């Protein structure tokens, strides 16, 4: 079986033993792609995904060949860099650790520890002796690659440091931060030699620029340095790209609002004649940096484009998409040369119907299914129009299911006939949190556009938009006894909004004094006495809401070793459950008063994404990035059952197959094949 494309077919329980699968095309096991990189010699392509994987392809004349699948981060792989001699690949991401490996063998050379928050960018110096890393902890760190040790910590930025880049002469390191500040550091003595603020320097933009000179810049998201080291390109979350004189900080040229959403990545071509930009609007645009002319618009309809890179010798560009896809482009013709399609059947939000009969399940394939919670059989899939769903909620009477997703829409389904009633538009970015009010009058949504919206649950009109956040909103919930809406954000705040009269201007009642870096999940107990919050600092905080004017934390639970993805209270107010990226679920007793952990539920093979209590039985359901749904007995702490939908190559026998590399065989087994 040669040169067959199996990407669009399921091969359940097929027997391919002893077959020759040369040049056959299969799905890959990577998830949403966060980072891409070509090696300096042009022989390797690497990608990093949201599922702790690095894929390494060797580029040949015929086709790229998968040689390595690397893991160990336990979190998202946000950034990749090859050493100048192409022998080492460095990677980092959410856990702040930096890993150096041999490209040919995948062998771990060393790890660098020191950052206390996610690493956004890493770069090798031109001679390969130094490695620079930038982090959300507001620092830049320099590492000696040969001695495998940290040299220094550079501190000046007042916000997340997004990018670092070495100057071509290796005398200077440039850093860029969300504080909209560009800094230049002298590498001889590691001192700050120059800095400029985009806000101040934007005043120098001429009146005839494509944006008014008095407007304040949006957050700085990406930079790129021209090959001659003279021009710095900046991209902001309003879609504008501008060019600056690096030596003076003076404005050079406004390329305009190239994109309609955040710019995620910028890259100059090796000859400096082209500037590529990628965005959350799903496009890559190629611009002439000298004239400002738009040369190409590349679109693959695979979601947000998180990362791009030019090939060092060929007119190629690679783009990594959160739609589980990597695409190779010819930047001169705009032609798509090749693409790799990933597959990751993560189960995401789950929620029980009010009678407990149905469990609604969403996955990262854009599907929502309704499962019989007793027989564990899929009753029916429901229509989503292809948009991945990040949050689900039932109406109090159980007749309506709502979901918010990546396509910015709020979906409304009729449960009885499993029919999509309508979808609501209004948000400008992903909807990560949804909730129904206890009386069924309102629906709340929280979004990556930094707003919370309140909708009329009967007319489906937007009643109010709550603003003031500086980062994504991941979770929303209503107070059970008071007319209040709570929302948690990546900016580290939990805010309470008065919804007594939502048609008028919503009033911010108060902000909880949380010390958590990011709030990923919140829940309020059924009796309204407690609020639980969790995030990316691995802790859960329990708050006392009985005195709403003086809310204070009762206890901070520090037992998990990974991010907190979900918190939930049992219907009888006896339990607090917490789900984590450390693959475990913990159950804390609320009735005892000492909040002791009674059970550690273990069995998932990857991060726990969502948890939900059965409304009537002592059962907890959990979903995971490993693609499974588990049900747990709250009396014994035992796992009652495990369910997963079949992967594309489930049961496919590949015993003694030829024509595949060991890495390709490993990838097939990750997708269900057996050897």
C-alpha positions in Angstrom: 0.0 0.0 0.0 2.0 2.9 -1.3 1.2 6.6 -1.5 -2.3 6.3 -0.1 -3.8 9.2 1.9 -5.4 7.8 5.0 -6.0 11.1 6.7 -9.7 11.2 6.0 -10.5 7.6 6.8 -10.9 5.6 10.0 -9.2 2.3 10.1 -10.8 0.6 13.1 -9.8 -3.0 13.6 -8.2 -3.3 10.2 -5.2 -5.6 9.7 -2.2 -4.0 8.0 0.3 -6.4 9.4 3.3 -7.1 7.1 2.2 -4.3 4.7 4.6 -1.9 3.0 3.2 1.6 3.9 5.9 3.6 2.1 4.9 7.2 1.4 1.4 6.6 2.8 -0.1 9.6 4.6 -1.7 9.3 8.0 -3.0 11.7 10.6 -0.4 12.9 13.1 -0.9 12.8 16.9 -0.1 16.4 17.6 -2.6 18.8 19.0 -2.9 22.6 18.5 0.4 24.0 17.2 2.0 26.7 19.3 5.5 26.9 17.9 7.4 26.1 14.6 11.0 26.3 13.6 13.4 25.4 10.8 16.9 24.4 11.6 19.6 26.8 10.3 20.9 24.2 7.9 17.4 23.8 6.5 17.3 20.0 7.1 14.8 19.9 10.0 11.3 21.2 10.8 10.1 21.2 14.4 6.7 21.9 15.9 5.6 22.2 19.5 1.9 21.7 20.5 -0.5 22.0 23.4 -0.2 18.4 24.4 3.5 18.2 25.5 4.8 17.1 22.2 7.6 18.2 19.9 7.5 16.7 16.4 10.8 16.6 14.4 10.7 16.1 10.6 13.7 15.6 8.5 13.3 17.5 5.2 14.2 15.3 2.1 13.8 15.8 -1.6 10.6 13.7 -1.7 8.8 14.5 1.5 9.4 15.4 5.2 10.0 12.3 7.3 9.0 12.1 10.9 12.1 11.2 12.9 11.4 12.2 16.5 8.5 12.7 18.9 9.7 14.3 22.1 7.9 14.8 25.4 8.6 15.9 29.0 7.3 19.4 29.4 3.9 18.3 30.9 2.5 21.5 29.5 2.2 23.6 26.3 5.4 23.9 24.2 5.3 27.6 23.5 8.7 28.2 21.9 11.4 26.3 20.0 14.9 27.2 18.8 17.7 25.3 17.0 21.3 26.0 17.8 23.3 27.6 14.9 25.0 24.2 14.1 21.5 22.6 14.0 22.6 19.9 16.4 20.6 21.0 19.5 16.9 21.9 19.8 15.8 24.0 22.8 12.2 24.1 23.9 10.1 25.7 26.7 6.7 26.7 27.7 4.2 26.8 30.5 6.2 25.2 33.3 9.1 27.7 32.9 11.7 25.0 32.4 14.0 24.9 29.4 15.0 21.6 27.7 18.0 21.1 25.4 18.1 17.9 23.3 20.2 16.4 20.6 18.4 16.7 17.3 19.5 13.4 15.8 18.7 11.2 18.8 16.3 13.2 20.9 18.5 12.6 23.9 18.1 15.2 26.7 21.3 17.2 27.2 20.3 19.4 30.1 17.5 21.3 31.7 17.5 25.0 32.8 15.5 26.0 35.8 14.8 29.4 37.2 11.8 31.1 35.7 8.7 31.0 37.9 6.2 31.5 35.1 5.7 30.4 31.5 8.5 31.1 29.0 7.3 32.9 25.9 10.5 32.9 23.8 14.0 31.4 23.6 16.8 32.3 21.2 20.4 31.1 20.7 23.2 33.6 20.1 24.9 33.5 16.7 27.8 31.5 18.0 25.6 29.2 19.9 27.3 29.9 23.3 24.4 31.7 24.8 20.7 31.0 25.2 18.2 33.8 26.1 14.8 33.2 27.5 11.9 35.6 28.2 9.0 34.9 30.6 5.8 36.1 32.1 7.7 36.5 35.4 8.9 39.8 33.8 12.5 38.7 33.5 15.0 37.7 30.8 17.6 35.0 31.7 20.8 34.3 29.9 22.3 30.8 30.0 25.7 29.5 29.1 25.1 26.5 26.9 28.5 24.9 27.2 28.7 25.1 31.0 25.0 24.4 31.3 24.4 27.2 33.8 22.6 30.5 34.2 24.7 33.6 33.7 22.4 36.4 34.8 18.8 37.7 35.2 17.8 40.9 33.4 15.1 42.8 35.2 13.5 46.0 34.0 10.2 45.2 32.4 7.0 45.7 34.2 4.9 43.1 32.5 5.2 39.8 30.6 8.3 39.7 28.4 7.0 38.4 25.1 10.1 38.2 22.9 13.9 38.2 22.8 16.3 38.4 19.9 20.1 38.7 19.5 21.6 41.4 17.2 23.5 40.0 14.3 26.8 41.2 15.7 26.0 39.4 19.0 26.8 42.5 21.0 23.2 43.2 22.0 20.1 41.4 23.2 16.7 43.0 22.5 13.6 42.3 24.6 10.0 43.3 24.1 7.3 43.3 26.8 3.5 43.8 27.2 4.5 47.0 29.0 5.0 48.2 25.4 8.7 48.7 26.1 11.6 47.7 23.9 14.9 47.2 25.7 18.5 46.7 24.4 21.0 45.0 26.7 24.8 45.1 26.3 26.1 41.6 26.4 29.6 42.5 27.6 28.3 43.6 31.0 24.6 42.7 30.8 23.5 46.3 31.3 20.5 48.2 29.9 21.9 50.5 27.2 18.7 51.7 25.5 14.9 51.5 25.7 11.9 53.1 24.2 8.2 53.0 24.8 5.8 52.5 21.9 3.3 54.8 23.5 5.8 57.7 23.6 7.4 57.0 20.2 4.0 56.6 18.6 3.6 60.3 18.9 6.3 60.6 16.3 4.2 58.8 13.7 3.2 61.3 10.9 -0.3 62.7 10.7 -0.9 60.8 7.4 -0.1 57.5 9.0 -2.7 54.7 8.7 -3.7 55.3 12.4 -4.1 58.5 14.2 -0.9 59.6 16.0 -2.7 60.3 19.2 -4.2 56.9 19.6 -2.6 54.7 22.3 -1.0 51.5 21.1 -2.5 48.1 22.0 -0.5 45.5 23.8 2.8 44.5 22.1 2.6 40.8 21.0 5.5 40.2 18.6 8.7 41.6 17.3 11.2 40.7 14.5 14.6 42.1 13.8 15.8 42.6 10.2 18.8 40.5 9.1 21.0 43.7 9.1 20.0 44.4 12.7 18.8 48.0 11.9 15.0 47.7 11.7 12.7 46.3 14.3 9.1 45.3 13.4 6.4 45.3 16.1 3.0 43.7 16.0 0.2 44.6 18.5 -3.2 43.2 19.4 -5.0 45.7 17.2 -3.5 44.1 14.1 -1.0 46.9 13.2 2.6 46.3 12.1 5.1 49.1 12.4 8.8 49.5 11.7 11.3 51.3 14.0 14.9 52.3 13.9 16.4 50.1 16.5 19.3 52.3 17.4 17.2 55.4 18.0 13.7 54.1 18.6 12.4 56.5 15.9 9.4 55.5 13.9 10.3 54.4 10.3 7.2 53.1 8.6 3.6 52.2 9.4 2.6 49.1 7.4 -1.0 49.6 8.6 -3.6 47.3 10.1 -2.5 44.2 8.3 -4.7 41.9 10.4 -8.1 42.1 12.1 -7.1 40.5 15.3 -4.0 40.0 17.5 -0.7 39.5 15.8 0.9 36.4 17.1 4.2 36.1 15.2 6.5 38.2 13.0 9.4 37.0 10.8 11.8 38.6 8.3 12.9 36.5 5.3 16.6 35.7 5.3 17.3 38.3 2.7 15.2 40.9 4.5 13.0 41.5 1.5 9.8 40.1 3.0 8.1 40.5 6.4 5.6 37.8 7.4 3.0 38.3 10.1 0.5 35.8 11.5 -2.7 36.5 13.5 -5.6 35.2 15.4 -7.7 36.1 12.3 -6.4 32.9 10.7 -4.1 34.5 8.1 -0.5 34.9 7.3 0.4 38.0 5.3 3.6 38.7 3.5 4.6 42.4 3.1 7.4 44.2 1.4 9.0 46.1 4.4 10.5 48.7 2.1 7.4 49.7 0.2 4.7 48.5 2.6 3.1 46.6 -0.3 1.1 43.5 0.6 2.6 40.6 -1.5 0.6 37.6 -0.4 -2.2 36.5 1.9 -2.0 32.9 3.0 -5.0 31.3 4.5 -5.6 27.6 5.3 -8.8 27.8 7.3 -7.2 26.0 10.2 -7.8 28.5 13.0 -5.5 31.0 14.6 -1.9 31.1 13.4 0.3 31.1 16.4 3.7 30.8 14.9 5.6 31.2 11.6 9.1 30.7 10.3 11.0 31.2 7.1 13.2 28.4 5.6 16.8 29.6 5.6 17.5 28.6 2.0 14.3 28.0 0.1 11.4 30.4 -0.5 9.3 28.5 2.1 7.4 29.5 5.1 5.8 27.2 7.7 2.7 28.2 9.7 1.4 26.5 12.8 -2.3 26.6 13.5 -4.4 25.9 16.6 -6.7 24.0 14.2 -4.2 21.0 14.6 -2.4 21.8 11.3 1.0 22.7 10.0 1.3 24.1 6.5 4.3 24.7 4.2 4.0 27.6 1.8 5.8 28.9 -1.2 6.0 32.6 -0.3 6.7 33.7 -3.9 3.7 32.0 -5.5 1.4 31.7 -2.4 1.1 28.0 -3.2 0.5 25.4 -0.5 3.3 22.9 -0.8 2.4 20.5 2.0 0.5 20.2 5.2 0.4 18.0 8.2 -2.9 17.3 9.9 -3.0 16.5 13.6 -5.5 14.7 15.7 -6.1 15.1 19.4 -9.3 13.8 20.9 -9.3 15.7 24.1 -12.5 15.8 26.0 -13.2 19.3 27.3 -16.2 20.6 29.2 -18.7 18.1 30.6 -22.0 18.8 32.5 -24.9 16.7 33.7 -28.5 17.4 32.9 -30.5 18.5 35.9 -32.0 15.0 36.3 -28.6 13.4 35.9 -29.8 11.2 33.0 -27.7 12.9 30.3 -24.0 13.9 30.3 -23.1 16.5 27.7 -19.5 16.1 26.4 -17.5 18.5 24.2 -14.2 17.6 22.6 -11.6 19.4 20.6 -12.9 18.1 17.3 -15.7 20.6 17.4 -18.3 18.0 18.5 -20.8 18.0 21.4 -22.4 14.7 22.2 -25.2 13.7 24.6 -24.4 10.5 26.5 -26.7 8.3 28.5 -25.1 8.6 31.9 -26.1 5.1 33.0 -25.5 3.0 29.9 -22.6 5.2 28.8 -23.8 5.2 25.2 -23.9 8.1 22.9 -27.5 9.1 22.4 -26.7 11.6 19.6 -24.2 14.2 18.5 -25.5 17.8 18.3 -24.7 20.4 15.7 -22.0 22.9 16.4 -21.2 24.2 12.9 -17.6 23.1 13.4 -16.8 25.5 16.2 -14.8 24.0 19.1 -16.7 24.3 22.4 -14.9 25.4 25.6 -17.8 25.7 28.0 -21.2 24.1 28.5 -24.2 24.8 30.8 -27.7 23.5 31.1 -30.7 25.7 31.8 -32.3 25.1 35.3 -35.2 23.3 33.8 -32.9 21.1 31.7 -34.5 22.0 28.3 -31.7 24.1 26.9 -28.0 23.5 26.6 -25.7 26.4 25.8 -22.1 26.3 24.7 -19.4 28.9 24.0 -16.5 28.2 21.7 -13.5 29.3 19.6 -15.6 30.8 16.8 -16.8 33.5 19.2 -20.4 32.3 19.1 -22.8 31.3 21.9 -24.7 28.2 20.8 -28.3 27.5 22.0 -29.5 23.9 21.7 -32.9 22.4 22.3 -32.2 19.3 24.4 -35.4 17.4 23.7 -34.9 17.3 19.9 -31.1 17.8 19.9 -31.5 20.8 17.6 -29.5 23.9 17.3 -32.0 26.8 17.9 -29.6 29.6 17.2 -26.2 31.0 17.8 -25.5 34.5 19.3 -22.7 36.8 18.1 -21.2 39.6 20.1 -17.9 38.5 21.4 -14.7 39.2 19.4 -12.7 36.2 20.6 -13.1 32.8 22.1 -15.8 32.2 24.7 -14.3 30.2 27.6 -17.0 30.5 30.2 -20.8 30.2 30.2 -23.3 30.0 33.0 -27.1 30.0 33.5 -28.6 32.1 36.4 -30.4 30.0 39.0 -33.8 31.5 38.0 -33.1 30.8 34.3 -33.5 34.5 33.3 -29.9 35.2 32.3 -26.9 33.6 30.5 -23.4 34.9 31.2 -20.4 34.5 29.0 -16.7 35.3 29.5 -14.3 35.7 26.6 -10.8 36.1 25.5 -11.9 39.6 24.3 -11.6 40.6 28.0 -15.3 41.2 28.4 -18.2 39.5 30.2 -21.6 39.6 28.6 -25.0 39.1 30.1 -27.8 37.8 27.8 -31.5 37.5 28.2 -32.2 33.8 28.3 -35.6 34.2 26.7 -35.0 36.8 24.0 -31.3 36.0 23.6 -30.5 39.7 23.5 -27.3 41.0 25.0 -28.3 43.1 28.0 -24.9 44.3 29.3 -21.2 44.1 28.6 -18.9 44.2 31.6 -15.4 45.6 31.0 -12.3 46.4 32.9 -10.2 43.3 32.6 -6.7 43.3 31.2 -6.7 39.6 30.1 -8.9 36.7 29.2 -11.9 35.7 31.2 -12.0 31.9 31.6 -14.8 31.3 34.1 -18.2 32.8 35.1 -20.8 31.8 37.7 -23.9 33.2 39.3 -24.3 33.6 43.0 -27.0 31.2 44.2 -28.8 33.6 46.6 -27.8 37.1 45.6 -28.2 39.0 42.3 -24.5 38.8 41.6 -22.4 37.5 38.7 -18.8 36.4 39.4 -16.0 36.2 36.8 -12.4 35.1 36.9 -9.7 36.3 34.6 -6.1 35.7 33.6 -5.3 39.1 35.0 -5.6 37.5 38.5 -8.9 39.1 39.6 -12.3 37.8 40.6 -15.0 40.4 40.1 -18.6 40.5 41.3 -21.1 42.4 39.2 -24.5 43.6 40.3 -27.2 42.3 38.0 -30.2 43.7 39.9 -31.1 45.8 36.8 -29.0 44.5 34.0 -30.6 46.8 31.4 -28.9 49.7 33.1 -25.2 50.2 33.5 -23.8 47.1 35.4 -22.1 48.0 38.6 -18.8 46.4 39.8 -19.5 45.6 43.4 -16.1 44.5 44.5 -12.9 42.6 43.5 -11.6 39.7 45.7 -8.1 40.3 47.0 -6.6 37.3 45.3 -2.9 36.7 45.0 -3.3 34.0 42.3 -1.5 34.9 39.0 -4.3 33.7 36.8 -7.8 32.6 37.6 -8.8 29.7 35.4 -11.9 28.4 37.2 -14.3 29.5 39.8 -17.4 28.0 41.4 -19.9 29.0 44.1 -21.4 26.5 46.5 -25.1 25.7 46.3 -25.8 27.4 49.6 -23.9 30.5 48.5 -21.5 30.3 51.4 -18.3 29.6 49.6 -16.4 30.4 46.4 -13.5 28.3 45.1 -10.9 29.6 42.7 -8.0 27.9 40.9 -5.5 28.8 38.3 -2.0 28.3 37.0 -0.2 28.6 40.3 -1.3 25.1 41.2 -3.4 26.3 44.2 -7.1 26.4 45.1 -8.4 29.2 47.3 -11.6 28.8 49.3 -13.4 32.1 50.0 -16.1 32.9 52.6 -19.0 34.7 50.9 -21.2 35.0 53.9 -20.2 38.6 54.5 -20.1 40.0 51.0 -18.6 43.3 52.1 -15.6 41.7 53.7 -14.9 38.5 51.7 -11.7 36.8 52.9 -9.9 33.6 51.9 -10.5 30.8 54.4 -7.8 28.5 53.2 -5.4 28.0 50.3 -5.1 24.3 49.2 -1.6 23.6 47.9 -1.7 19.9 47.2 -1.8 19.8 43.4 1.4 19.8 41.3 -0.2 21.2 38.1 -2.5 23.9 37.0 -6.0 23.9 38.4 -8.4 23.4 35.5 -11.8 22.9 37.2 -13.4 23.3 40.6 -16.9 22.1 41.6 -19.1 21.9 44.7 -21.3 18.9 45.3 -25.1 19.5 45.3 -25.3 18.7 49.1 -22.5 21.1 50.0 -20.4 18.3 51.4 -17.6 18.2 48.9 -15.2 20.5 47.0 -13.7 18.7 44.0 -10.6 20.1 42.2 -9.2 18.9 38.8 -5.7 19.5 37.7 -3.1 19.2 34.9 -1.2 16.9 37.3 -3.8 14.2 36.1 -5.5 13.9 39.5 -8.7 15.0 41.1 -8.9 15.8 44.8 -12.0 15.7 47.0 -12.1 18.0 50.1 -14.6 17.6 52.9 -16.5 20.8 53.6 -18.6 19.3 56.4 -15.7 18.5 58.7 -14.6 22.2 58.9 -10.9 21.4 58.5 -11.1 21.0 54.6 -9.0 17.9 54.6 -8.4 16.0 51.4 -10.4 12.8 51.7 -9.6 11.2 48.3 -7.1 11.6 45.5 -8.7 10.2 42.4 -6.0 8.9 40.0 -6.3 7.1 36.7 -6.3 9.7 33.9 -3.2 9.6 31.7 -3.2 13.3 31.0 -4.5 16.6 32.4 -8.0 16.7 33.9 -9.9 19.3 32.0 -13.4 19.3 33.5 -15.3 17.8 36.5 -19.0 17.6 37.3 -21.1 16.2 40.2 -24.1 14.0 39.4 -27.1 16.0 40.7 -28.6 13.1 42.6 -26.1 10.2 43.0 -22.7 10.2 44.8 -20.9 10.2 41.5 -18.3 12.6 40.0 -17.5 12.6 36.3 -14.2 13.9 34.9 -12.9 14.6 31.4 -9.3 14.6 30.3 -6.8 15.5 27.6 -6.3 11.7 27.3 -9.7 11.5 25.6 -11.5 9.6 28.4 -14.5 10.2 30.6 -14.3 8.6 34.0 -16.9 8.2 36.7 -15.9 8.0 40.4 -17.7 6.7 43.5 -17.7 9.5 46.1 -18.2 7.0 48.9 -15.2 4.7 48.1 -13.2 7.0 45.8 -13.0 4.2 43.2 -13.3 4.6 39.5 -16.6 3.1 38.4 -16.0 3.2 34.6 -13.9 4.7 31.8 -15.2 5.6 28.4 -13.6 7.0 25.3 -14.7 7.3 21.7 -12.6 5.4 19.2 -9.5 7.1 17.8 -9.1 7.1 14.0 -6.8 4.0 13.9 -8.3 2.1 16.9 -7.3 -1.5 16.7 -5.4 -1.2 13.4 -2.7 -3.9 13.4 0.7 -2.8 12.2 2.7 -5.8 13.1 5.9 -6.1 11.1 4.9 -3.2 8.7 7.6 -1.7 6.6 8.1 1.8 5.1 7.6 3.6 8.4 10.1 5.2 10.7 10.0 4.2 14.4 8.5 7.7 15.1 5.8 7.2 12.6 4.9 3.8 14.1 4.8 5.5 17.6 2.5 8.1 16.2 0.1 5.5 14.8 0.0 3.8 18.1 -0.8 7.1 19.8 -3.9 7.1 17.5 -5.0 3.6 18.4 -2.9 1.3 16.3 -1.5 -1.9 17.8 1.8 -3.6 17.0 
